[in-house]
Amino acid sequence: MPVLSIFFGIIVRMWHDDHPPPHIHVEYQGFEALVDIQTGSVSKGKLPRKVAAIVGDWCHDHRQELLDNWDRAQRFEPLEQIQGADRD
């Protein structure tokens, strides 16, 4: 699964040809969750509250880039890296 971004130990991935609605897969220190791109909220799984807030804000700031990657993923095209919340 392609990695879109890594920041503060949070790994953000996206599957090619994944099921709707548009979402990302987030991993952090043994926690795993699906996060809805439109809302930035955890739709399945669990993340620590602070991590969920950071990811939610990051989704808001990068929503269009995430949705563009979602469209690429549906067409099995290469995905683009997205700058992390730590600006690396």
N, CA, C and O atoms as a GROMACS GRO file, in nm:
protein
  352
    1MET      N    1   0.086  -0.117   0.000
    1MET     CA    2   0.000   0.000   0.000
    1MET      C    3   0.091   0.123   0.000
    1MET      O    4   0.175   0.137   0.088
    2PRO      N    5   0.075   0.213  -0.098
    2PRO     CA    6   0.161   0.331  -0.107
    2PRO      C    7   0.148   0.424   0.014
    2PRO      O    8   0.039   0.449   0.065
    3VAL      N    9   0.263   0.473   0.059
    3VAL     CA   10   0.268   0.570   0.168
    3VAL      C   11   0.257   0.709   0.108
    3VAL      O   12   0.336   0.747   0.022
    4LEU      N   13   0.158   0.784   0.155
    4LEU     CA   14   0.139   0.921   0.108
    4LEU      C   15   0.219   1.022   0.190
    4LEU      O   16   0.269   1.122   0.138
    5SER      N   17   0.231   0.993   0.322
    5SER     CA   18   0.298   1.088   0.410
    5SER      C   19   0.333   1.020   0.542
    5SER      O   20   0.266   0.926   0.586
    6ILE      N   21   0.439   1.069   0.603
    6ILE     CA   22   0.477   1.026   0.738
    6ILE      C   23   0.511   1.152   0.817
    6ILE      O   24   0.594   1.232   0.773
    7PHE      N   25   0.447   1.169   0.932
    7PHE     CA   26   0.475   1.285   1.017
    7PHE      C   27   0.443   1.250   1.162
    7PHE      O   28   0.343   1.183   1.190
    8PHE      N   29   0.528   1.295   1.253
    8PHE     CA   30   0.512   1.269   1.396
    8PHE      C   31   0.493   1.120   1.426
    8PHE      O   32   0.425   1.085   1.522
    9GLY      N   33   0.553   1.034   1.346
    9GLY     CA   34   0.538   0.890   1.365
    9GLY      C   35   0.407   0.834   1.310
    9GLY      O   36   0.378   0.715   1.328
   10ILE      N   37   0.328   0.917   1.245
   10ILE     CA   38   0.199   0.878   1.186
   10ILE      C   39   0.224   0.841   1.040
   10ILE      O   40   0.285   0.918   0.966
   11ILE      N   41   0.179   0.723   1.001
   11ILE     CA   42   0.196   0.678   0.863
   11ILE      C   43   0.060   0.682   0.794
   11ILE      O   44  -0.038   0.625   0.843
   12VAL      N   45   0.056   0.751   0.680
   12VAL     CA   46  -0.068   0.766   0.604
   12VAL      C   47  -0.052   0.692   0.472
   12VAL      O   48   0.042   0.718   0.397
   13ARG      N   49  -0.144   0.600   0.445
   13ARG     CA   50  -0.139   0.519   0.323
   13ARG      C   51  -0.273   0.524   0.250
   13ARG      O   52  -0.375   0.566   0.305
   14MET      N   53  -0.268   0.479   0.124
   14MET     CA   54  -0.391   0.468   0.045
   14MET      C   55  -0.378   0.347  -0.046
   14MET      O   56  -0.274   0.327  -0.110
   15TRP      N   57  -0.483   0.266  -0.051
   15TRP     CA   58  -0.487   0.150  -0.140
   15TRP      C   59  -0.532   0.192  -0.279
   15TRP      O   60  -0.610   0.286  -0.295
   16HIS      N   61  -0.482   0.122  -0.380
   16HIS     CA   62  -0.535   0.139  -0.515
   16HIS      C   63  -0.668   0.064  -0.523
   16HIS      O   64  -0.683  -0.044  -0.466
   17ASP      N   65  -0.764   0.122  -0.593
   17ASP     CA   66  -0.895   0.061  -0.617
   17ASP      C   67  -0.964   0.019  -0.487
   17ASP      O   68  -1.023  -0.088  -0.480
   18ASP      N   69  -0.956   0.104  -0.383
   18ASP     CA   70  -1.019   0.076  -0.254
   18ASP      C   71  -1.167   0.111  -0.258
   18ASP      O   72  -1.213   0.179  -0.351
   19HIS      N   73  -1.241   0.065  -0.159
   19HIS     CA   74  -1.386   0.087  -0.152
   19HIS      C   75  -1.418   0.230  -0.111
   19HIS      O   76  -1.341   0.292  -0.038
   20PRO      N   77  -1.532   0.285  -0.159
   20PRO     CA   78  -1.575   0.418  -0.115
   20PRO      C   79  -1.628   0.412   0.028
   20PRO      O   80  -1.654   0.303   0.078
   21PRO      N   81  -1.645   0.524   0.093
   21PRO     CA   82  -1.612   0.659   0.050
   21PRO      C   83  -1.460   0.682   0.052
   21PRO      O   84  -1.387   0.602   0.111
   22PRO      N   85  -1.412   0.790  -0.012
   22PRO     CA   86  -1.269   0.819  -0.013
   22PRO      C   87  -1.213   0.827   0.130
   22PRO      O   88  -1.265   0.899   0.214
   23HIS      N   89  -1.107   0.752   0.154
   23HIS     CA   90  -1.048   0.746   0.287
   23HIS      C   91  -0.900   0.715   0.279
   23HIS      O   92  -0.848   0.676   0.174
   24ILE      N   93  -0.832   0.733   0.392
   24ILE     CA   94  -0.692   0.697   0.406
   24ILE      C   95  -0.679   0.596   0.518
   24ILE      O   96  -0.766   0.585   0.604
   25HIS      N   97  -0.570   0.522   0.515
   25HIS     CA   98  -0.537   0.427   0.621
   25HIS      C   99  -0.427   0.491   0.704
   25HIS      O  100  -0.325   0.533   0.651
   26VAL      N  101  -0.448   0.498   0.834
   26VAL     CA  102  -0.354   0.565   0.924
   26VAL      C  103  -0.304   0.465   1.028
   26VAL      O  104  -0.382   0.391   1.087
   27GLU      N  105  -0.172   0.466   1.050
   27GLU     CA  106  -0.111   0.381   1.152
   27GLU      C  107  -0.029   0.469   1.246
   27GLU      O  108   0.038   0.563   1.203
   28TYR      N  109  -0.037   0.437   1.374
   28TYR     CA  110   0.042   0.509   1.473
   28TYR      C  111   0.063   0.420   1.595
   28TYR      O  112  -0.034   0.388   1.665
   29GLN      N  113   0.186   0.381   1.621
   29GLN     CA  114   0.223   0.304   1.740
   29GLN      C  115   0.126   0.192   1.773
   29GLN      O  116   0.079   0.181   1.886
   30GLY      N  117   0.096   0.108   1.676
   30GLY     CA  118   0.008  -0.006   1.698
   30GLY      C  119  -0.140   0.022   1.678
   30GLY      O  120  -0.220  -0.072   1.673
   31PHE      N  121  -0.177   0.147   1.665
   31PHE     CA  122  -0.315   0.184   1.635
   31PHE      C  123  -0.333   0.188   1.484
   31PHE      O  124  -0.240   0.224   1.411
   32GLU      N  125  -0.451   0.150   1.437
   32GLU     CA  126  -0.483   0.156   1.296
   32GLU      C  127  -0.625   0.208   1.280
   32GLU      O  128  -0.714   0.175   1.357
   33ALA      N  129  -0.645   0.292   1.177
   33ALA     CA  130  -0.778   0.348   1.154
   33ALA      C  131  -0.795   0.385   1.008
   33ALA      O  132  -0.699   0.411   0.936
   34LEU      N  133  -0.921   0.386   0.966
   34LEU     CA  134  -0.959   0.446   0.839
   34LEU      C  135  -1.010   0.585   0.871
   34LEU      O  136  -1.088   0.604   0.964
   35VAL      N  137  -0.966   0.683   0.793
   35VAL     CA  138  -1.007   0.821   0.815
   35VAL      C  139  -1.072   0.873   0.688
   35VAL      O  140  -1.013   0.866   0.580
   36ASP      N  141  -1.193   0.924   0.701
   36ASP     CA  142  -1.268   0.979   0.590
   36ASP      C  143  -1.200   1.108   0.542
   36ASP      O  144  -1.175   1.198   0.622
   37ILE      N  145  -1.171   1.116   0.413
   37ILE     CA  146  -1.102   1.233   0.359
   37ILE      C  147  -1.188   1.358   0.370
   37ILE      O  148  -1.137   1.465   0.402
   38GLN      N  149  -1.316   1.348   0.344
   38GLN     CA  150  -1.404   1.466   0.346
   38GLN      C  151  -1.419   1.526   0.486
   38GLN      O  152  -1.418   1.648   0.501
   39THR      N  153  -1.432   1.442   0.586
   39THR     CA  154  -1.458   1.491   0.722
   39THR      C  155  -1.334   1.493   0.810
   39THR      O  156  -1.329   1.568   0.908
   40GLY      N  157  -1.234   1.412   0.775
   40GLY     CA  158  -1.115   1.402   0.859
   40GLY      C  159  -1.138   1.322   0.986
   40GLY      O  160  -1.054   1.322   1.076
   41SER      N  161  -1.252   1.254   0.994
   41SER     CA  162  -1.283   1.178   1.116
   41SER      C  163  -1.256   1.028   1.097
   41SER      O  164  -1.262   0.976   0.986
   42VAL      N  165  -1.227   0.962   1.207
   42VAL     CA  166  -1.204   0.818   1.206
   42VAL      C  167  -1.336   0.748   1.178
   42VAL      O  168  -1.435   0.768   1.249
   43SER      N  169  -1.338   0.666   1.073
   43SER     CA  170  -1.461   0.594   1.039
   43SER      C  171  -1.456   0.449   1.083
   43SER      O  172  -1.559   0.384   1.097
   44LYS      N  173  -1.336   0.398   1.104
   44LYS     CA  174  -1.320   0.260   1.150
   44LYS      C  175  -1.185   0.249   1.219
   44LYS      O  176  -1.087   0.311   1.176
   45GLY      N  177  -1.179   0.170   1.324
   45GLY     CA  178  -1.055   0.156   1.399
   45GLY      C  179  -1.045   0.260   1.508
   45GLY      O  180  -1.145   0.319   1.550
   46LYS      N  181  -0.921   0.283   1.554
   46LYS     CA  182  -0.903   0.375   1.666
   46LYS      C  183  -0.765   0.440   1.659
   46LYS      O  184  -0.666   0.377   1.620
   47LEU      N  185  -0.761   0.567   1.697
   47LEU     CA  186  -0.637   0.642   1.711
   47LEU      C  187  -0.643   0.718   1.842
   47LEU      O  188  -0.752   0.753   1.888
   48PRO      N  189  -0.528   0.745   1.905
   48PRO     CA  190  -0.530   0.832   2.022
   48PRO      C  191  -0.593   0.967   1.984
   48PRO      O  192  -0.580   1.014   1.871
   49ARG      N  193  -0.660   1.028   2.078
   49ARG     CA  194  -0.736   1.151   2.051
   49ARG      C  195  -0.650   1.259   1.986
   49ARG      O  196  -0.692   1.322   1.889
   50LYS      N  197  -0.528   1.282   2.038
   50LYS     CA  198  -0.442   1.386   1.983
   50LYS      C  199  -0.400   1.353   1.840
   50LYS      O  200  -0.396   1.442   1.755
   51VAL      N  201  -0.370   1.226   1.813
   51VAL     CA  202  -0.332   1.183   1.678
   51VAL      C  203  -0.450   1.201   1.583
   51VAL      O  204  -0.432   1.249   1.471
   52ALA      N  205  -0.569   1.163   1.626
   52ALA     CA  206  -0.689   1.180   1.543
   52ALA      C  207  -0.710   1.327   1.509
   52ALA      O  208  -0.748   1.360   1.396
   53ALA      N  209  -0.685   1.416   1.604
   53ALA     CA  210  -0.700   1.560   1.579
   53ALA      C  211  -0.596   1.610   1.479
   53ALA      O  212  -0.629   1.688   1.389
   54ILE      N  213  -0.473   1.565   1.494
   54ILE     CA  214  -0.367   1.605   1.400
   54ILE      C  215  -0.401   1.557   1.259
   54ILE      O  216  -0.389   1.633   1.162
   55VAL      N  217  -0.443   1.431   1.247
   55VAL     CA  218  -0.477   1.375   1.116
   55VAL      C  219  -0.599   1.446   1.057
   55VAL      O  220  -0.603   1.474   0.938
   56GLY      N  221  -0.697   1.476   1.140
   56GLY     CA  222  -0.816   1.547   1.092
   56GLY      C  223  -0.781   1.684   1.037
   56GLY      O  224  -0.830   1.723   0.930
   57ASP      N  225  -0.696   1.758   1.108
   57ASP     CA  226  -0.652   1.890   1.060
   57ASP      C  227  -0.572   1.876   0.932
   57ASP      O  228  -0.586   1.956   0.839
   58TRP      N  229  -0.486   1.774   0.926
   58TRP     CA  230  -0.405   1.749   0.807
   58TRP      C  231  -0.494   1.717   0.687
   58TRP      O  232  -0.470   1.766   0.577
   59CYS      N  233  -0.596   1.636   0.708
   59CYS     CA  234  -0.691   1.604   0.600
   59CYS      C  235  -0.759   1.732   0.550
   59CYS      O  236  -0.775   1.751   0.429
   60HIS      N  237  -0.797   1.818   0.641
   60HIS     CA  238  -0.862   1.943   0.604
   60HIS      C  239  -0.767   2.028   0.518
   60HIS      O  240  -0.807   2.082   0.415
   61ASP      N  241  -0.641   2.038   0.560
   61ASP     CA  242  -0.543   2.121   0.490
   61ASP      C  243  -0.505   2.064   0.354
   61ASP      O  244  -0.466   2.138   0.264
   62HIS      N  245  -0.516   1.932   0.337
   62HIS     CA  246  -0.471   1.865   0.214
   62HIS      C  247  -0.584   1.789   0.144
   62HIS      O  248  -0.560   1.695   0.069
   63ARG      N  249  -0.707   1.830   0.169
   63ARG     CA  250  -0.823   1.758   0.115
   63ARG      C  251  -0.815   1.739  -0.036
   63ARG      O  252  -0.836   1.628  -0.086
   64GLN      N  253  -0.786   1.846  -0.110
   64GLN     CA  254  -0.785   1.833  -0.256
   64GLN      C  255  -0.674   1.739  -0.303
   64GLN      O  256  -0.696   1.660  -0.395
   65GLU      N  257  -0.558   1.747  -0.242
   65GLU     CA  258  -0.448   1.656  -0.278
   65GLU      C  259  -0.487   1.510  -0.249
   65GLU      O  260  -0.456   1.421  -0.328
   66LEU      N  261  -0.553   1.489  -0.138
   66LEU     CA  262  -0.598   1.354  -0.103
   66LEU      C  263  -0.703   1.304  -0.201
   66LEU      O  264  -0.697   1.189  -0.245
   67LEU      N  265  -0.797   1.389  -0.236
   67LEU     CA  266  -0.901   1.348  -0.332
   67LEU      C  267  -0.841   1.323  -0.471
   67LEU      O  268  -0.884   1.232  -0.542
   68ASP      N  269  -0.742   1.405  -0.509
   68ASP     CA  270  -0.674   1.381  -0.637
   68ASP      C  271  -0.603   1.246  -0.634
   68ASP      O  272  -0.608   1.171  -0.732
   69ASN      N  273  -0.538   1.213  -0.523
   69ASN     CA  274  -0.474   1.082  -0.510
   69ASN      C  275  -0.578   0.971  -0.511
   69ASN      O  276  -0.554   0.865  -0.569
   70TRP      N  277  -0.693   0.992  -0.448
   70TRP     CA  278  -0.800   0.892  -0.449
   70TRP      C  279  -0.841   0.861  -0.593
   70TRP      O  280  -0.857   0.745  -0.631
   71ASP      N  281  -0.857   0.967  -0.673
   71ASP     CA  282  -0.893   0.947  -0.814
   71ASP      C  283  -0.784   0.870  -0.888
   71ASP      O  284  -0.814   0.782  -0.968
   72ARG      N  285  -0.657   0.904  -0.863
   72ARG     CA  286  -0.547   0.831  -0.926
   72ARG      C  287  -0.550   0.684  -0.883
   72ARG      O  288  -0.529   0.594  -0.965
   73ALA      N  289  -0.575   0.661  -0.756
   73ALA     CA  290  -0.576   0.524  -0.704
   73ALA      C  291  -0.686   0.441  -0.770
   73ALA      O  292  -0.667   0.323  -0.797
   74GLN      N  293  -0.800   0.503  -0.796
   74GLN     CA  294  -0.910   0.431  -0.861
   74GLN      C  295  -0.874   0.392  -1.004
   74GLN      O  296  -0.930   0.296  -1.060
   75ARG      N  297  -0.781   0.467  -1.064
   75ARG     CA  298  -0.737   0.438  -1.201
   75ARG      C  299  -0.606   0.358  -1.202
   75ARG      O  300  -0.547   0.338  -1.308
   76PHE      N  301  -0.559   0.314  -1.083
   76PHE     CA  302  -0.434   0.239  -1.069
   76PHE      C  303  -0.313   0.318  -1.117
   76PHE      O  304  -0.218   0.260  -1.170
   77GLU      N  305  -0.316   0.449  -1.099
   77GLU     CA  306  -0.204   0.535  -1.136
   77GLU      C  307  -0.116   0.559  -1.014
   77GLU      O  308  -0.161   0.541  -0.900
   78PRO      N  309   0.009   0.599  -1.035
   78PRO     CA  310   0.098   0.629  -0.922
   78PRO      C  311   0.040   0.743  -0.837
   78PRO      O  312  -0.020   0.837  -0.889
   79LEU      N  313   0.061   0.732  -0.706
   79LEU     CA  314   0.011   0.834  -0.613
   79LEU      C  315   0.123   0.932  -0.581
   79LEU      O  316   0.241   0.898  -0.588
   80GLU      N  317   0.085   1.053  -0.545
   80GLU     CA  318   0.182   1.157  -0.513
   80GLU      C  319   0.198   1.172  -0.362
   80GLU      O  320   0.101   1.161  -0.287
   81GLN      N  321   0.321   1.196  -0.318
   81GLN     CA  322   0.349   1.221  -0.178
   81GLN      C  323   0.284   1.354  -0.139
   81GLN      O  324   0.269   1.444  -0.221
   82ILE      N  325   0.245   1.364  -0.012
   82ILE     CA  326   0.184   1.487   0.041
   82ILE      C  327   0.266   1.530   0.162
   82ILE      O  328   0.302   1.449   0.247
   83GLN      N  329   0.294   1.659   0.169
   83GLN     CA  330   0.372   1.713   0.280
   83GLN      C  331   0.305   1.681   0.413
   83GLN      O  332   0.183   1.691   0.427
   84GLY      N  333   0.386   1.642   0.511
   84GLY     CA  334   0.332   1.608   0.642
   84GLY      C  335   0.298   1.730   0.726
   84GLY      O  336   0.335   1.842   0.692
   85ALA      N  337   0.229   1.706   0.835
   85ALA     CA  338   0.192   1.814   0.927
   85ALA      C  339   0.313   1.876   0.993
   85ALA      O  340   0.305   1.988   1.045
   86ASP      N  341   0.426   1.804   0.992
   86ASP     CA  342   0.549   1.858   1.049
   86ASP      C  343   0.630   1.935   0.945
   86ASP      O  344   0.741   1.980   0.972
   87ARG      N  345   0.574   1.949   0.825
   87ARG     CA  346   0.632   2.025   0.713
   87ARG      C  347   0.759   1.963   0.656
   87ARG      O  348   0.837   2.033   0.592
   88ASP      N  349   0.780   1.834   0.680
   88ASP     CA  350   0.897   1.764   0.621
   88ASP      C  351   0.866   1.719   0.480
   88ASP      O  352   0.951   1.659   0.414
   0.00000   0.00000   0.00000
